[in-house]
Amino acid sequence: MSIATYADLKAAIADWLLRDDLTAVIPTFISLAEADIARKLRHWRLEERVTLSVSGQYTDLPEGFVEVSMATLAAARPVRLELISRGDMQDRRELDAGKPDVPHYYALTGGQLEVYPTPNDTYSVDFAYIKLPSALSDSNPTNWILEYYPDIYLYGALLQSAPYLRDDERVGLWGGVFNAAIEAATVASDKARSSGTTPRLKIRSY
């Protein structure tokens, strides 16, 4: 059967489980699968770009933020911000007593973007990040993952059903095909990124 909408997905899950008494819990299986997908899937369609206005030590992260892909500060000479640990950030601030300057580093602190040094002006940051995919629901019946990779959703939800159904034997089966579907999507994304690039011949020196 075709799996094009949220309703199709719920029906397919019930069919694969050979159960007609799980209507109330199948949406939970899907929600749990979405949490697992968000942790594991990295695809170019998940990437978003925004311009952040950075004028202080901390700046709010965009809604739906998962992880940073790249952060570039616009200045006379653009600066690609480098990720450092919170400990390193603190050590640097203690060494220079927090003297303002052009930021070169960042860390993720308390749900915010922390930069170092503290900006000496207001800067625009070209911020590329991984964003949570929109969750499926009756009011949002599809998204790009379901459109292009319905197997990820199906196997992910089936994997989440196994503990509820106390079907331990199926955990390995559903987990294997789910991870394979994630891997296939990742490979497809990597190919899309590299298509059209010219391979470089590496010449080994002797």
Disulfide bonds with the S-S distance in Angstrom:
none
